[in-house]
Amino acid sequence: MKAVAVKLGIDAAETVRTWVRRTEIDAGRRPGTTTMDAEEI
């Protein structure tokens, strides 16, 4: 995550981790509230 963050010019690797988690939830590979469901709420 750190290497990707550096390549993207992002200071925090946690940002990349958050993007990955969100993508996994939206794809159904990880439990959680999808982006579409969160927008409806």
Secondary structure in CASP SS format (residue, H / E / C, confidence):
PFRMAT SS
TARGET T0000
AUTHOR 0000-0000-0000
METHOD secondary structure of the structure
MODEL  1
M C 1.00
K H 1.00
A H 1.00
V H 1.00
A H 1.00
V H 1.00
K H 1.00
L H 1.00
G C 1.00
I C 1.00
D C 1.00
A C 1.00
A H 1.00
E H 1.00
T H 1.00
V H 1.00
R H 1.00
T H 1.00
W H 1.00
V H 1.00
R H 1.00
R H 1.00
T H 1.00
E H 1.00
I H 1.00
D H 1.00
A H 1.00
G C 1.00
R C 1.00
R C 1.00
P C 1.00
G C 1.00
T C 1.00
T C 1.00
T H 1.00
M H 1.00
D H 1.00
A H 1.00
E H 1.00
E H 1.00
I C 1.00
END
